Amino acid sequence: VQEKLNLLKQNTHNTVNSLLDSMALELASKVDTKIANGEEIGLLEGIPFGIKDVYMVQGTYTTASSDLLKNYKSSYTATSIQKLLDAGAIPLVKENCDSFGHGSSSENTIFGAVKNATNPDLVGGGSSGGSAVNVAKDFTTFSIGGDTGGSIRQPAGYNKVYGLKPTYGRISRYGLMAYASSTDCVGPIAKSIEDIRIVLNIMSGKDVRDQTTFSSEEILEDTVSNSSTIKTIGYFKNFIESEAISPEIKQDFLATIDKIKAKGIEVKELDFFNADILVSTYYTLAMAETASNLSRLDGTNYGARIEGENLKDTYSITRSENFSEESKRRIVGGNQVLSQGFSDEIYLKAQNLRNQISARFSDDFNEVDIILSPVTPANPPKIGESLNDPLAMYLSDAYTVGFSLGELPTLTIPKGTETGLQITADKKKDVQALQFANFLN
Ligand code: GLN
């Protein structure tokens, strides 16, 4: 634990306000004492981990990498994190990310851009960039990211580690700062499938504080054996034939498909919605939901407050001065699509498209067990290169957002293409995605 804390101290870009030193060392010494007394310790006891800074951990800063909350301390602990603490895992660090999860590069943060683990000139990916880089560099054994439209899977791919967005509802969102509640998912980033499985098992399950959770005792006893249940996989032809995909990623993905065929698995080409439909549906809904969720940050109850002439001024100045440009763009966009005269035309249309997307997934999973896709159409950009081009940034999410709208379990593995491979299974079949990843290993 001390060694990893030291490493984190030398790499402050992955960290928000401060490390959780004293909590971590105290917990670690308890585990040491248990070992010294010859007591048995659990699977996760003493294992150091990191937490994307959008999770409440009582008494620690929870900043969402934003000016608005930079001095805010949590008054309670998220269910997912509490389960890990109960299992004896040791939290080291709250991790740098795109502010409120708004972004795909971890540059939209007051703590400085997160640098890619393999090439520090490139972005770390986002929004859970600090988490993926910490795992890639062995500063944490695993980290807990958050994925609304790709924020675990994409930085995992950019930094060549494993990252799982579980089925929506498998892990409680209680204590995860809400971005877009209808697709927000808690999930692990780690260096092996087995680590992903262990952490997922511990965090899963019904929580009375999140009514979208389901009980999941049935899952994940053994992913190592039994990949033989997967007979047929599919991939979306239009993802691979799109103009946006880089020739290398396309070539590598098709080579991976050939290898899978050679192993005796049937592969089907599937039709799917185009990237522009997926991206615009996702961003319409995500912006609407974030406008609503972030309305609570008005300088009254939490975080920064800049006093104006009257209450309305106070709201307005506090929010204008403290939200990032990107978050403001989303709040304004979200309020627009929800407002009278626009909501039928835009917001309801996006809801309708989301239903069609889900229905298409249901049909697809009658034909195939797994859907494979690249994680991103292109390699990570240089730091600073895409920050001022929001549309390009949104389009880089083309391959991740659809699975979020479908509430499906999707795993990034560091194989198959330069930025990884996404393995998606049907709802609640997270175990199949892990099994197929094992099969490819
Ligand atoms: N890049 C996507 C967005 O900005 C996804 C982010 C996320 O999953 N938090 O909305």
Residues whose N, C-alpha, C, O or C-beta is under 5 A from the ligand:
A	BS01	LIG	G101 H102 G103 S104 G126 S127 G146 D147 T148 G149 G150 S151 D397
